[in-house]
Amino acid sequence: MTAGATVIDRKDAFHVAQFGNDTVDIFPRKAEGNQAPGRSFMPGMTNDLPGIAVDSRLNDFVLSVRPSTAGVMVVPANSSGPIPNPARITDPNITRYQSIAIDGDDNLLIAGYDIQGTAIIDTFGTSRSVCSAQTSVVGLEHCL
């Protein structure tokens, strides 16, 4: 088990995206030593999770690079266990995803490269709703 990325949410919980085992562990703010996570979820269909971001509503945005077109999986706040079909935010112009973040306005930023190697940084209007993303949102039956 290797941490692919980490982030601390607004309640100081520590979210760890594992690289190699398809798991995100969330540890309580005062966790120390060899403490087990407070909860974990498994977004499925990948084992490479190199990026994670958490918005102010505590939704997890998990970057997957396998397959290369997987994009960002959206996992609702307080989820645990297997997440068999998470919603995905993708950009058809990005062929290699690199990084994600949440900006000061609570919007999702996705960085990557197009087929020619040109850098792309997309801003998705997730501060209003995950459904307001500017590009492609797949798998949302309802908005978060």
Secondary structure, DSSP 8 states (H G I E B T S, - for coil): -EEEEEEE-TT--EEEEEESS--EEEE-TT--SS---SEEEE--S-S---EEEE-TT--EEEEE-SSTT-EEEEE-TT--EE-SS-EEEE-TT-SEEEEEEE-TTS-EEEEEE-TT--EEEEEE-TTT-GGG-SSEEES-SS--
